[in-house]
């Protein structure tokens, strides 16, 4: 019965968001959707390759071998409204709808909200508890089953005016959370990683409005959703860098996931120290951030805003 309630919840939300996008409430421009289509219908999913998607959104409040998306997060409505661009048939199967990590203090604040988001394929995440918590473990498990997991690399809503810029006026995204790196490294197979970039959602749900308007989307927003090319798994392996062979320290742990053979080969040992592990995790996360940021520049230019 639970799966039926979950499917009904996801379908209802998907159809509602598609109606918002198609009935003139706002306009939306979609580019690169074929990248996600290809990942979702790849035969490798049946062998345990997951999908990761992720985005950075500019101007909004809610801003593998698995398929995994990583994107910018600028509005409270970027997820789920973004998925209104998918074909209707996708809402009818958990294999073609995303799993996401959601903050406990935002989405799971009472029994009704908790039931809704759990049935909406959201994994409850606790801020401040680090990369080793049940939601991250569950995301890795989902990817190992060939599921699609969507990640918010920034870990919170960020709007373009908050991005730091250098002396040349080039904007930089906030550092992505290292949990992204752990998820990518510890899957059994390299996931398909599809970066995303969103714009306009901050106009749909602008922050700073008074009650009750802060809960109502604004009419006439111009949105864009861009899917980038999948990130080559070779770049993730290159991010491991060159590790110096040495005797395992007292805090050494055995690496897990599809990168473990590469790590063990470089160290000439079956285990890795905590310092090296954190370095690798940071390097892997940086690869994802670089691709998402690069996609953002192709859409919005060096200011990452439009």
C-alpha positions in Angstrom: 0.0 0.0 0.0 2.9 2.4 0.8 4.3 2.2 -2.7 0.8 3.0 -4.1 0.5 6.1 -1.9 4.0 7.1 -3.0 3.3 6.7 -6.7 0.0 8.7 -6.3 1.9 11.5 -4.4 4.7 11.7 -7.0 2.2 11.6 -9.9 -0.1 14.2 -8.4 2.8 16.6 -7.7 4.3 16.0 -11.2 1.0 16.7 -12.9 0.4 19.8 -10.8 3.8 21.2 -11.7 3.3 20.4 -15.4 0.1 22.3 -15.3 1.8 25.3 -13.8 4.3 25.3 -16.6 1.9 24.6 -19.5 -1.1 26.7 -18.6 0.6 30.1 -19.0 1.3 30.8 -15.3 5.0 31.1 -16.2 7.2 30.4 -19.3 10.0 27.8 -19.3 12.8 27.2 -21.8 14.4 23.7 -21.6 17.8 22.7 -23.1 19.6 19.4 -23.1 16.7 17.3 -21.8 17.9 14.5 -24.1 20.9 13.9 -21.8 18.6 12.9 -18.9 16.4 10.9 -21.3 19.4 8.9 -22.4 20.5 8.2 -18.9 17.1 7.1 -17.7 16.7 4.6 -20.5 20.2 3.2 -20.5 20.4 -0.6 -20.2 23.3 -0.2 -17.7 20.8 0.8 -15.0 19.7 -2.8 -14.8 23.2 -3.7 -13.9 23.3 -1.2 -11.0 24.4 2.0 -12.6 22.7 4.9 -11.0 21.9 8.4 -12.2 22.9 11.6 -10.4 21.5 15.0 -11.3 22.3 18.2 -9.5 21.8 21.9 -10.1 22.4 25.5 -9.1 19.5 27.8 -9.6 19.7 31.5 -9.9 17.0 33.6 -8.4 14.6 31.3 -6.5 13.8 30.3 -2.9 13.6 26.4 -2.9 16.0 27.1 -5.1 26.1 5.8 -11.0 26.2 3.2 -11.8 23.3 5.3 -10.9 22.0 8.4 -12.5 22.7 11.4 -10.4 22.1 15.1 -11.0 23.9 18.0 -9.4 22.5 21.5 -9.8 22.2 25.0 -8.3 19.6 25.6 -5.7 17.9 29.1 -5.6 14.3 28.7 -4.7 11.8 26.6 -2.7 10.1 25.6 -5.9 13.0 24.6 -8.1 12.2 21.1 -7.0 9.5 20.0 -7.8 8.5 22.5 -10.4 11.5 21.7 -12.5 10.3 18.2 -13.1 7.2 19.5 -14.7 9.3 19.5 -17.9 9.4 15.7 -17.9 7.0 13.6 -20.1 3.8 12.7 -18.2 4.6 9.0 -18.4 7.7 9.5 -16.3 5.6 10.3 -13.2 4.1 6.8 -13.2 7.3 4.9 -12.3 9.8 5.3 -9.5 12.5 4.4 -12.1 11.9 7.7 -14.0 11.3 10.0 -11.0 14.1 11.3 -8.8 15.0 10.6 -5.2 16.2 13.6 -3.3 17.8 14.6 0.0 15.7 17.0 2.0 16.5 18.9 5.2 14.7 17.6 8.3 14.2 21.1 9.7 12.5 22.3 6.5 10.5 19.4 5.1 9.9 17.0 8.1 8.6 19.5 10.6 5.3 17.7 11.4 3.7 14.3 10.8 1.8 15.5 7.7 4.8 17.1 6.0 6.9 14.1 6.9 4.5 11.6 5.4 4.1 13.8 2.3 7.8 14.1 1.6 8.7 10.5 2.4 6.0 9.4 -0.1 7.4 11.9 -2.5 10.8 10.1 -2.6 12.6 12.4 -0.3 15.3 11.2 2.1 15.4 13.0 5.5 18.8 14.7 6.0 20.0 16.3 9.2 22.1 19.4 8.9 25.3 19.4 11.0 25.5 15.6 11.2 28.1 15.2 8.5 28.5 12.9 5.5 28.0 9.7 7.6 24.2 9.6 8.2 21.4 7.4 7.1 20.2 9.6 4.3 23.6 9.6 2.6 23.8 5.8 3.1 20.3 5.4 1.6 21.3 7.6 -1.4 24.3 5.4 -2.1 22.0 2.3 -1.8 19.5 3.8 -4.3 22.3 4.4 -6.8 23.5 0.9 -6.4 20.0 -0.2 -7.5 20.2 1.9 -10.6 17.9 4.6 -9.3 18.0 8.3 -10.0 19.2 10.6 -7.1 19.1 14.4 -7.3 21.6 16.3 -5.2 21.8 20.0 -4.2 25.5 20.5 -4.1 25.3 23.7 -2.1 23.2 22.1 0.6 21.0 25.1 0.9 19.3 27.9 -1.1 21.7 30.4 -2.6 20.7 33.3 -4.7 23.0 34.9 -7.3 23.5 38.2 -5.4 25.2 36.2 -2.6 27.9 34.6 -4.9 31.4 35.8 -4.2 33.2 37.5 -7.1 36.9 38.0 -7.9 38.6 41.3 -9.0 37.5 40.6 -12.6 33.8 40.3 -11.6 33.7 36.5 -12.2 31.3 34.9 -9.8 32.0 31.7 -7.9 29.6 29.2 -6.5 29.6 28.4 -2.7 31.7 25.3 -2.0 29.7 22.1 -2.6 29.2 19.8 0.4 31.6 16.9 0.7 28.6 14.5 1.0 28.4 14.8 -2.8 32.0 13.3 -3.0 31.2 10.5 -0.6 28.1 9.5 -2.6 30.0 9.5 -5.9 33.0 7.5 -4.5 31.1 4.8 -2.6 28.7 3.6 -5.2 29.5 0.1 -6.6 29.6 1.4 -10.2 30.4 4.9 -11.5 27.1 6.7 -11.8 25.9 8.8 -14.7 26.3 12.4 -13.5 24.2 15.0 -15.3 24.8 18.6 -14.2 21.9 21.1 -14.3 21.4 24.9 -14.2 18.2 26.7 -13.4 17.3 30.3 -13.8 14.2 32.4 -13.0 12.9 30.5 -10.0 13.8 33.3 -7.7 11.3 35.4 -9.6 8.7 32.6 -9.2 9.2 32.5 -5.4 11.1 35.6 -4.4 12.3 35.8 -0.8 11.4 38.6 1.6 7.7 38.8 0.9 5.2 39.1 3.8 2.5 36.5 4.7 0.6 35.1 2.9 2.3 36.2 -0.4 5.6 34.4 0.5 3.8 31.1 0.0 2.3 32.0 -3.4 4.2 31.7 -6.7 4.4 34.9 -8.7 2.7 35.0 -12.1 4.7 35.6 -15.3 8.2 34.3 -14.3 10.5 33.3 -17.1 12.3 30.1 -16.2 15.0 28.1 -17.8 16.2 24.5 -17.1 19.4 23.4 -18.7 20.8 19.8 -18.6 24.5 19.5 -19.3 26.5 16.6 -20.9 27.2 13.7 -18.4 30.5 14.1 -16.6 33.1 11.5 -17.7 33.9 9.0 -14.9 37.6 9.4 -16.0 37.5 12.9 -14.5 36.5 11.5 -11.2 39.3 9.0 -11.2 41.8 11.8 -12.2 40.5 13.8 -9.2 41.9 11.1 -6.9 45.3 12.6 -7.7 48.6 10.9 -7.0 48.7 9.4 -3.5 52.1 8.7 -2.0 52.6 5.1 -0.9 53.1 4.9 2.9 52.3 2.8 5.9 48.7 3.0 6.8 48.2 5.3 9.8 46.2 4.2 13.0 43.1 5.9 11.6 43.2 4.0 8.3 40.0 2.7 6.7 39.4 0.5 3.7 38.1 2.4 0.8 34.8 1.2 -0.7 33.0 1.7 -3.9 34.2 1.7 -7.5 37.3 3.9 -6.8 38.7 1.5 -4.2 41.0 -0.4 -6.6 42.5 2.9 -7.9 43.1 4.1 -4.4 44.6 0.8 -3.2 46.9 0.7 -6.3 48.3 4.2 -5.7 48.8 3.6 -2.0 50.1 0.1 -2.5 48.0 -0.8 0.6 44.4 -1.9 1.1 43.5 1.0 3.5 43.7 4.8 3.5 44.3 7.4 6.2 41.5 9.9 7.1 43.6 12.8 5.8 44.0 11.3 2.4 40.3 10.2 2.3 39.1 13.8 3.0 41.5 15.2 0.4 40.1 12.8 -2.3 36.5 13.5 -1.3 37.2 17.3 -1.6 38.8 16.8 -5.0 35.9 14.7 -6.3 33.4 17.2 -5.1 35.4 20.0 -6.8 35.0 18.2 -10.1 31.3 18.3 -9.8 31.2 21.9 -8.8 33.4 22.9 -11.7 31.1 21.3 -14.2 27.9 22.8 -12.7 29.6 26.2 -12.6 30.8 25.8 -16.2 27.3 25.0 -17.3 26.1 28.1 -15.4 28.6 30.3 -17.3 27.4 28.9 -20.6 23.9 29.9 -19.7 24.4 33.1 -17.7 27.9 34.3 -18.3 30.6 35.0 -15.7 28.2 36.6 -13.3 26.2 33.4 -13.0 23.0 35.5 -13.0 20.6 36.9 -15.5 
